[in-house]
Amino acid sequence: MSTPCLSLHRVAYDPEASAFRAEVQYLDATGIHRRVVQLRAPLTAEFQRITRGLRDAALAAA
């Protein structure tokens, strides 16, 4: 199994949902794909937690 190349774009915080949202673009053997993913976390969450959570959500949706 290969690891896809993944990048996060347009990361924003939605205060109504108490969640970070991002457009994720990833490249795998079948081509380029885009998805919107969400991570429920407080606005004060650490950067590493946010990026890891968004990445994990994107890989789970793939």
C-alpha positions in Angstrom: 0.0 0.0 0.0 1.3 3.4 -0.9 1.0 6.6 1.0 -0.8 9.4 -0.8 0.7 12.9 -1.1 -1.7 15.2 0.9 -2.0 19.0 1.3 -4.3 21.2 3.3 -5.9 24.3 1.8 -8.3 27.0 3.1 -8.1 26.0 6.7 -10.7 28.0 8.7 -12.5 27.9 12.0 -16.3 27.6 12.2 -17.4 29.0 15.5 -20.9 27.8 15.2 -19.7 24.2 14.7 -16.7 24.6 17.0 -14.7 22.9 14.3 -11.8 23.5 11.9 -12.5 22.9 8.3 -10.1 22.4 5.4 -10.1 21.6 1.8 -7.8 18.6 1.4 -6.1 17.7 -1.9 -4.3 14.4 -2.3 -2.7 12.5 -5.0 -2.7 8.7 -5.2 -2.4 6.1 -7.9 -5.8 7.0 -9.3 -5.2 10.7 -9.6 -5.9 14.0 -7.8 -8.8 14.1 -5.3 -10.3 17.0 -3.3 -12.4 16.8 -0.2 -13.6 19.0 2.6 -12.9 17.6 6.1 -13.7 18.8 9.6 -12.1 18.5 13.0 -14.1 19.4 16.1 -11.7 21.2 18.4 -11.6 24.5 20.4 -10.1 27.6 18.7 -7.2 27.4 21.3 -6.2 23.9 20.1 -2.5 23.4 19.4 -1.4 23.6 15.7 0.0 20.1 15.7 -3.3 18.7 17.0 -5.3 20.5 14.3 -3.1 19.5 11.4 -2.9 15.9 12.6 -6.6 15.7 13.1 -7.4 17.2 9.7 -4.9 14.8 8.0 -6.3 11.8 9.8 -9.8 12.8 8.8 -8.7 13.2 5.1 -7.0 9.8 5.1 -10.1 8.2 6.7 -12.3 9.7 4.0 -10.0 8.5 1.2 
